[in-house]
C-alpha cells in the first residue's frame, strides 16, 4: 500500500529559513557569550526559531521577526542561566578559596566597573546593559 503525502508550504517557511541563514550564527555567538556553552547556546537559538515559526501567523509586523527572535534568544538564555543557578545551588560543593591577592585584584576590578557605572546617566538602562556586558565578556577569571 502506497500513501502519498503532500507538503504544504506556508509563508513562514521561506521567511524563517532566510532569517535563520542570515542571523543564526550571530545569535549563537550572542548566546555563547551569555551562557559560556556552545551546545546550550545552539539549543536556545533553535528553540527561538522554532517559536518564531510556530507564531509566524500571529506576528503583527513580520519585518520585526528578527527582534522577536533576538528577544526569544535572550529570554531563553535567562531561563538556562536560572536553571544552572538552581542546579549549582543544589550541589553541595565546597567553595574554592582564592588567594588574598586574587581577591584584592578582583575587588579592585569590581570597584573600577562600579565607578564607571556611576558615570552613566541615571535611569539609562541600555548603556548600563552595554557596559555590564562589555565588562563581563572582557573579565578574566582569577584562576585563568
Order of alpha helices (4+ residues) and beta strands (2+ residues): alpha-alpha-alpha-alpha-alpha
